[in-house]
Amino acid sequence: MKKQQPQISEDKVLQTSWELLGEEGIEKFSMRRLADKLGIQAPSLYWYFKSKQNLYQRLANQVSKIILEEFRSEGDWKEQLTEFAVTVRSVLSRYPCSTQLMMLTLPLEPDMIRFTNRMLLCMESTPLEQEKKLQAVLTLVNYVFYFVLDNYQHQRTYASLKDQEVLMEGELIRLLDSMSETDAGLFRRMFKNGLFELVGTDGAFEFGLKLILLGIEQVIKEREK
């Protein structure tokens, strides 16, 4: 008697996709691996999603929807952009590889379009030209994407090298001590003072966000002169 395949749904496929992304990363993600994890034959997946790219679109759309649900749009443009950036970072940090998915897809899904539209509305009250409003929000969201992605990659790298961490740190200190003040002096002092441990922290994120917002504010002031 032929073994019957387990019943699945689109929601089950999406949920299992997140699990697989968390376990293996986007580099090893494939429809065949996903099918194996679901306990089905790979061709069965194509009843739900035409391709891996189509699946990526749906995952990115799901993330966009969650961001919109959690975003509280109150206050002036600066307060809205701040809250938007904080919300995007929070959601992306909870869903493995979601930053890569957002960067690998186009706004061809309803909630991705709503996400982009809501982001643009944060700047609508400012006197800037439309093209500069677009550039401002893209600069902000690219900062958030890179921040989350950089932190994610660092965590994966350190996790894979955890047993060698102390040894590698000792080797780096010896290398820095062997280099001249001109070539490595400032880097050496910052490293030994633990400043690089601040990378990826809330404080680092907030400072970078502040720099961007102050820059936008300065452009607005120049526009109003």
Secondary structure, DSSP 4 states (H G I P E B T S, - for coil): -PPPPPP--HHHHHHHHHHHHHHH-TTS--HHHHHHHHTS-HHHHTTT-SSHHHHHHHHHHHHHHHHHHH----SSHHHHHHHHHHHHHHHHHHSTTHHHHHHH--S-SHHHHHHHHHHHHTTTTSSS-HHHHHHHHHHHHHHHHHHHHHHHHHHHHHHHTGGGHHHHHHHHHHHHHHS-HHHHHHHHHHHHTTGGGGTTSHHHHHHHHHHHHHHHHHHHHHHH-
